[in-house]
Amino acid sequence: MTAKIRFDLKWHGGLAKTRERAATARGLHNAAEHLLDKAVEVTPIEHLGLVETGTATSDAAQLRAAVSFDGEYAVVQHEDLELDHDAGKTSKYLEAPFHAEQDEMRRIIAAELGQELR
């Protein structure tokens, strides 16, 4: 004779989806903040104030994040590879960290999701 085991399963798919989206938004924002920190480390300081114009923003509704610098010479400093910079500072101060930090930014987002969905 086989014993029957009965259990009730309650599926909270809507709640899980809501929590997943919120965690993704937080992860994206945290990843953008991380990228901003890394970019600031190599941002040229010849034009005082450029570092201070760096911002990390996010849009939870669209699941998007952005990092930008809007100082007067931000684009020139970023794009002109011929400019001389102090040691450790460079052109492509946003693009280079973006590529170099891909794995870490993914880890940041995944960690936020993992914590929320435990």
C-alpha positions as CSV (number, residue, x, y, z in Angstrom):
1,M,0.0,0.0,0.0
2,T,1.3,3.4,-1.0
3,A,0.9,6.4,1.3
4,K,-0.4,9.5,-0.4
5,I,1.1,12.8,0.5
6,R,-1.0,15.9,0.0
7,F,0.3,19.4,-0.1
8,D,-0.9,22.7,-1.3
9,L,1.1,24.8,-3.5
10,K,0.5,28.5,-3.8
11,W,2.1,30.2,-6.8
12,H,2.9,33.9,-6.4
13,G,4.0,34.6,-9.9
14,G,2.9,38.2,-10.0
15,L,4.7,39.0,-6.8
16,A,7.8,37.2,-8.0
17,K,7.7,39.2,-11.2
18,T,7.3,42.5,-9.3
19,R,10.1,41.7,-7.0
20,E,12.4,40.6,-9.9
21,R,11.7,43.9,-11.7
22,A,12.4,46.0,-8.6
23,A,15.7,44.1,-7.9
24,T,16.7,44.5,-11.5
25,A,16.1,48.2,-11.3
26,R,18.2,48.4,-8.1
27,G,20.9,46.3,-9.7
28,L,21.1,48.5,-12.8
29,H,21.3,51.6,-10.6
30,N,24.1,50.1,-8.5
31,A,26.0,49.0,-11.6
32,A,25.8,52.5,-13.0
33,E,27.1,53.9,-9.7
34,H,30.0,51.4,-9.9
35,L,30.7,52.4,-13.5
36,L,30.7,56.1,-12.4
37,D,33.2,55.4,-9.6
38,K,35.5,53.6,-12.0
39,A,35.2,56.3,-14.7
40,V,36.0,59.1,-12.1
41,E,39.2,57.3,-11.3
42,V,40.5,57.9,-14.9
43,T,38.7,61.1,-15.8
44,P,41.1,63.8,-16.8
45,I,41.4,66.6,-14.2
46,E,43.0,69.2,-16.5
47,H,39.6,70.9,-16.8
48,L,38.6,71.4,-13.2
49,G,35.0,70.4,-12.6
50,L,34.7,67.7,-15.2
51,V,34.8,64.9,-12.5
52,E,32.0,66.7,-10.6
53,T,29.7,66.6,-13.6
54,G,29.6,62.8,-13.6
55,T,26.2,61.3,-12.8
56,A,24.6,57.9,-12.7
57,T,20.9,57.9,-13.3
58,S,18.4,55.2,-13.7
59,D,14.8,54.7,-14.8
60,A,13.1,51.8,-13.0
61,A,10.1,51.9,-15.2
62,Q,12.2,51.4,-18.3
63,L,14.9,49.3,-16.6
64,R,17.6,51.6,-17.9
65,A,20.6,53.2,-16.4
66,A,23.1,55.7,-17.7
67,V,26.3,57.3,-16.7
68,S,27.3,60.7,-18.2
69,F,29.6,63.6,-17.8
70,D,28.3,67.0,-19.0
71,G,31.1,69.3,-18.3
72,E,31.9,71.9,-20.9
73,Y,34.8,69.9,-22.4
74,A,33.5,66.4,-21.6
75,V,33.2,65.2,-25.2
76,V,36.5,66.7,-26.3
77,Q,38.3,65.2,-23.3
78,H,36.7,61.8,-24.0
79,E,37.2,61.6,-27.7
80,D,40.4,63.4,-28.5
81,L,43.1,60.7,-28.2
82,E,45.9,63.2,-28.9
83,L,45.4,65.1,-25.6
84,D,48.0,64.6,-22.9
85,H,46.7,63.8,-19.5
86,D,48.1,63.4,-16.0
87,A,49.4,59.9,-15.1
88,G,46.5,57.5,-14.6
89,K,44.0,59.8,-16.4
90,T,42.9,59.2,-20.0
91,S,40.7,59.9,-22.9
92,K,37.8,57.4,-23.2
93,Y,37.4,57.8,-19.5
94,L,33.8,56.4,-19.7
95,E,34.1,54.0,-22.6
96,A,37.1,52.1,-21.3
97,P,35.7,51.4,-17.8
98,F,32.4,50.5,-19.4
99,H,34.1,47.7,-21.3
100,A,36.5,46.7,-18.5
101,E,33.8,46.5,-15.9
102,Q,31.2,44.4,-17.8
103,D,31.6,41.3,-15.7
104,E,31.5,43.2,-12.4
105,M,28.4,45.2,-13.5
106,R,26.6,41.9,-14.4
107,R,27.7,40.5,-11.0
108,I,26.2,43.5,-9.2
109,I,22.9,43.1,-11.0
110,A,22.8,39.3,-10.4
111,A,23.6,39.8,-6.7
112,E,20.7,42.1,-6.3
113,L,18.4,39.6,-8.0
114,G,19.7,36.7,-6.0
115,Q,19.1,38.5,-2.7
116,E,15.6,39.5,-3.6
117,L,14.5,36.1,-4.9
118,R,15.8,33.9,-2.2
